[in-house]
Amino acid sequence: MKLSESEIKKIEELCLENRKNILDMVYTAASGHIGGSLSSCEIMTVLFHKCMKHALNGKLSKDYNQRDRFVLSKGHVSPIYYSVLSQLGFINKSELKTFRMLGSRLQGHPSLWCPGVEVATGSLGQGLSIACGIALSLKMDKNPAKVFVLLGDGELQEGNVWEAFMQAPARNLDNIIAIIDRNRLQIDGCTEDIKPLDNLVDKLHAFNWNVIEIDGHNIAQIFDAIENAKKANSPTVIVANTIKGKGVSFMENNAGWHGKAPSKDDYEKAILELK
């Protein structure tokens, strides 16, 4: 099955809304992570709107236990997560204004206070291991649900990630689909200047994963990759090549926007670009 032109256009509109929401949230809170939220915008939008089975509108259903699970390993990009959850009705869109406020359900890193959040994340490098545990439990229960996990490329420098990359094939966890937001930038600069990851695809093949490499801003490619991954008989990792800060020209490919809130002038310039 392929996405129609009208479906792609709808996803593009949702991505634009998500990018505006990300800017609004981080600007209002005067804190948060814009760069990685923007780079993973298409990935998260396609995944949640077109590929995952979840409890629509945040309501329990009779097959709730067979919902797909999602782990945001790069928990600091919570703005895109919350924005997508608001589009699906898990939370009210007005609640986005409370991002990072004291007592809010929308903390800087996802917590179980927020409807739709399966796992509280924040410490980098742990998400894939958590996903392995969930996937193994589902297989033991003969539950057909899939486990999706979004990782940042910077966190691949954590040893725990590679232990999990060994664990999934060893346990035949073909119900795991990992997606790597490969924007090549982390808080300290370029990943290749800090702890080089290339050739990442070859490394992942060597760990016995089914590997799919795509343009992480191409909606059709993202959809096709996820749908093909669902049919694989081994754990699959999608290497999504992206641009940090995508959509705002002065934020693109700029590590300085990893975790910086925009000034009033920056915010106004960014919003104008997204209109």
C-alpha positions as CSV (number, residue, x, y, z in Angstrom):
1,M,0.0,0.0,0.0
2,K,1.2,3.5,-0.9
3,L,0.2,6.8,0.4
4,S,-1.9,8.8,-2.0
5,E,-1.1,12.4,-2.9
6,S,-3.9,13.6,-0.8
7,E,-2.6,11.6,2.2
8,I,0.9,13.0,1.7
9,K,-0.5,16.6,1.5
10,K,-2.5,16.0,4.8
11,I,0.7,14.8,6.5
12,E,2.6,17.8,5.3
13,E,-0.1,20.1,6.8
14,L,0.1,18.2,10.1
15,C,3.9,18.5,10.0
16,L,3.6,22.3,9.5
17,E,1.2,22.5,12.5
18,N,3.7,20.4,14.6
19,R,6.6,22.7,13.7
20,K,4.6,25.7,14.8
21,N,3.6,24.0,18.0
22,I,7.2,23.1,18.7
23,L,8.3,26.7,18.4
24,D,5.3,28.0,20.4
25,M,6.0,25.5,23.3
26,V,9.7,26.1,23.6
27,Y,9.4,29.9,23.2
28,T,6.6,30.1,25.8
29,A,8.6,27.9,28.2
30,A,11.8,29.7,27.4
31,S,13.3,26.3,27.6
32,G,13.4,23.1,25.5
33,H,14.9,21.3,22.6
34,I,14.0,22.6,19.2
35,G,16.6,21.2,16.8
36,G,15.9,17.5,17.3
37,S,12.2,18.0,17.6
38,L,12.1,19.7,14.1
39,S,14.4,17.0,12.6
40,S,12.1,14.2,13.7
41,C,8.9,15.9,12.8
42,E,8.0,13.9,9.7
43,I,9.1,10.6,11.3
44,M,6.8,11.2,14.3
45,T,3.9,12.5,12.3
46,V,3.9,9.6,9.8
47,L,4.4,7.0,12.5
48,F,1.6,8.1,14.7
49,H,-0.9,9.2,12.1
50,K,-0.4,6.4,9.5
51,C,1.5,3.4,10.9
52,M,0.8,2.8,14.6
53,K,-2.1,1.0,16.2
54,H,-3.0,3.1,19.3
55,A,-6.0,4.0,21.4
56,L,-7.5,6.8,19.3
57,N,-8.5,10.0,21.1
58,G,-6.8,8.7,24.2
59,K,-9.7,6.3,24.9
60,L,-9.4,2.7,26.0
61,S,-10.8,0.1,23.5
62,K,-11.5,-3.6,23.6
63,D,-8.2,-4.3,21.9
64,Y,-6.2,-1.8,24.0
65,N,-3.7,-4.5,25.0
66,Q,-2.8,-5.1,21.4
67,R,-1.9,-1.4,20.8
68,D,1.6,-0.8,19.4
69,R,4.0,0.6,22.0
70,F,6.3,3.6,21.4
71,V,9.5,4.5,23.3
72,L,11.0,8.0,22.8
73,S,14.5,7.1,23.6
74,K,15.7,10.7,22.8
75,G,13.3,12.0,25.5
76,H,14.4,15.6,25.2
77,V,12.5,16.0,21.9
78,S,9.2,15.8,23.9
79,P,7.8,18.9,22.1
80,I,7.1,16.9,18.9
81,Y,5.8,14.0,20.9
82,Y,3.3,16.2,22.8
83,S,2.2,18.0,19.6
84,V,1.5,14.7,17.9
85,L,-0.4,13.4,20.9
86,S,-2.5,16.6,20.9
87,Q,-3.4,16.0,17.2
88,L,-4.6,12.5,18.0
89,G,-6.7,13.7,21.0
90,F,-4.7,12.2,23.8
91,I,-4.3,15.6,25.3
92,N,-6.1,18.9,24.6
93,K,-4.2,21.3,22.3
94,S,-4.6,24.1,24.9
95,E,-2.4,22.0,27.3
96,L,0.6,22.5,25.0
97,K,0.9,26.0,26.5
98,T,1.8,24.4,29.9
99,F,5.0,22.8,28.5
100,R,7.7,22.6,31.2
101,M,5.6,24.5,33.7
102,L,5.6,23.4,37.4
103,G,2.8,20.8,37.9
104,S,2.2,20.4,34.1
105,R,1.7,16.9,32.6
106,L,4.0,18.0,29.8
107,Q,7.4,17.9,31.4
108,G,10.7,18.5,29.5
109,H,11.1,14.8,29.2
110,P,8.0,12.5,28.8
111,S,6.5,11.2,32.0
112,L,3.6,8.8,32.6
113,W,1.5,11.7,33.8
114,C,0.8,12.4,30.1
115,P,-1.8,10.3,28.4
116,G,-0.4,8.3,25.5
117,V,3.1,8.1,27.0
118,E,4.2,4.5,27.5
119,V,7.6,5.0,29.1
120,A,9.2,7.9,31.0
121,T,12.5,8.7,29.3
122,G,15.3,11.2,29.6
123,S,18.5,9.4,30.3
124,L,19.9,8.8,26.8
125,G,20.9,5.3,25.6
126,Q,18.2,3.4,27.6
127,G,15.3,3.4,25.2
128,L,16.2,0.5,23.0
129,S,16.9,-1.7,26.0
130,I,13.5,-0.8,27.4
131,A,12.0,-1.6,24.0
132,C,13.7,-5.0,24.0
133,G,12.1,-5.8,27.4
134,I,8.6,-4.8,26.1
135,A,9.0,-6.7,22.9
136,L,10.1,-9.9,24.7
137,S,7.2,-9.7,27.0
138,L,4.8,-9.2,24.1
139,K,6.2,-12.3,22.3
140,M,5.9,-14.4,25.5
141,D,2.2,-13.3,25.6
142,K,1.8,-14.0,21.9
143,N,0.7,-10.5,21.6
144,P,1.0,-9.2,17.9
145,A,1.7,-5.6,18.9
146,K,4.9,-3.9,17.6
147,V,7.3,-1.8,19.6
148,F,8.6,1.4,18.0
149,V,11.6,3.3,19.4
150,L,13.0,6.6,18.2
151,L,16.7,7.2,18.9
152,G,19.0,10.1,18.3
153,D,22.3,9.5,16.6
154,G,24.2,11.2,19.4
155,E,22.9,8.7,21.9
156,L,24.4,5.8,19.9
157,Q,27.6,6.7,21.6
158,E,26.2,5.0,24.7
159,G,27.3,1.4,25.2
160,N,23.9,0.3,26.5
161,V,22.5,0.9,23.0
162,W,24.9,-1.6,21.4
163,E,24.1,-4.2,24.0
164,A,20.5,-3.8,23.0
165,F,21.4,-4.1,19.3
166,M,23.0,-7.4,20.2
167,Q,20.0,-8.6,22.4
168,A,17.2,-8.1,19.9
169,P,18.4,-10.5,17.2
170,A,19.6,-13.0,19.8
171,R,16.0,-13.2,21.1
172,N,14.5,-12.9,17.6
173,L,12.6,-9.7,18.5
174,D,11.1,-9.2,15.1
175,N,8.4,-7.0,16.7
176,I,10.9,-4.2,17.3
177,I,11.2,-1.3,14.8
178,A,13.9,1.2,15.7
179,I,14.2,4.5,14.0
180,I,17.4,6.6,14.2
181,D,17.1,10.3,13.7
182,R,20.4,10.7,11.8
183,N,20.8,14.5,11.8
184,R,24.6,14.2,12.6
185,L,24.6,16.9,15.3
186,Q,24.5,16.7,19.1
187,I,24.9,19.2,21.8
188,D,28.6,19.4,21.5
189,G,28.7,19.5,17.7
190,C,29.0,17.0,14.8
191,T,28.7,13.4,15.8
192,E,31.6,12.5,13.4
193,D,33.9,14.9,15.3
194,I,33.0,13.5,18.7
195,K,32.6,9.7,18.3
196,P,32.3,8.8,14.6
197,L,29.4,6.6,13.7
198,D,29.9,6.0,10.0
199,N,29.5,3.7,8.3
200,L,26.4,3.3,10.5
201,V,24.4,1.2,8.1
202,D,27.3,-1.4,7.8
203,K,27.6,-1.5,11.6
204,L,23.9,-2.2,12.1
205,H,24.0,-4.9,9.4
206,A,26.9,-6.5,11.4
207,F,24.7,-6.7,14.4
208,N,22.2,-8.8,12.4
209,W,19.5,-6.2,12.0
210,N,17.4,-5.6,8.9
211,V,18.5,-2.1,7.9
212,I,16.6,0.4,5.8
213,E,18.1,3.8,5.0
214,I,15.8,6.7,4.0
215,D,15.4,10.4,3.7
216,G,13.9,11.2,7.0
217,H,11.9,14.1,5.7
218,N,10.4,12.2,2.8
219,I,6.9,11.2,3.9
220,A,6.4,8.5,1.3
221,Q,9.8,6.9,2.1
222,I,9.1,7.0,5.9
223,F,5.8,5.3,5.4
224,D,7.1,2.6,3.0
225,A,10.1,1.9,5.3
226,I,7.9,1.4,8.4
227,E,5.3,-0.7,6.6
228,N,8.1,-2.9,5.1
229,A,9.7,-3.2,8.6
230,K,6.4,-4.5,10.0
231,K,6.7,-7.5,7.6
232,A,10.3,-8.3,8.4
233,N,11.2,-11.6,10.2
234,S,14.0,-9.9,12.2
235,P,14.4,-6.7,14.2
236,T,14.5,-3.7,11.8
237,V,16.3,-0.4,12.2
238,I,15.5,2.6,9.9
239,V,18.3,5.0,9.5
240,A,16.5,8.3,8.7
241,N,18.9,10.9,7.4
242,T,17.5,14.3,8.6
243,I,18.5,17.9,9.0
244,K,18.6,19.3,12.6
245,G,16.3,22.3,12.9
246,K,14.5,21.4,9.6
247,G,12.0,24.0,8.4
248,V,13.6,27.1,9.9
249,S,16.5,28.2,7.8
250,F,18.7,29.8,10.5
251,M,18.3,26.7,12.8
252,E,19.1,24.1,10.1
253,N,22.3,22.2,10.6
254,N,23.2,24.4,13.6
255,A,24.2,22.5,16.7
256,G,23.6,25.7,18.7
257,W,19.8,25.1,18.4
258,H,20.0,21.7,20.1
259,G,18.6,22.9,23.4
260,K,18.2,26.7,23.1
261,A,15.0,28.6,23.3
262,P,14.4,31.3,20.7
263,S,14.4,35.0,21.5
264,K,11.3,37.1,20.6
265,D,13.0,38.1,17.3
266,D,14.1,34.6,16.5
267,Y,10.6,33.3,17.3
268,E,8.9,35.8,15.0
269,K,11.4,35.1,12.2
270,A,10.9,31.4,12.5
271,I,7.1,31.6,12.5
272,L,7.1,33.8,9.4
273,E,9.1,31.1,7.6
274,L,6.5,28.5,8.5
275,K,3.5,30.4,7.2
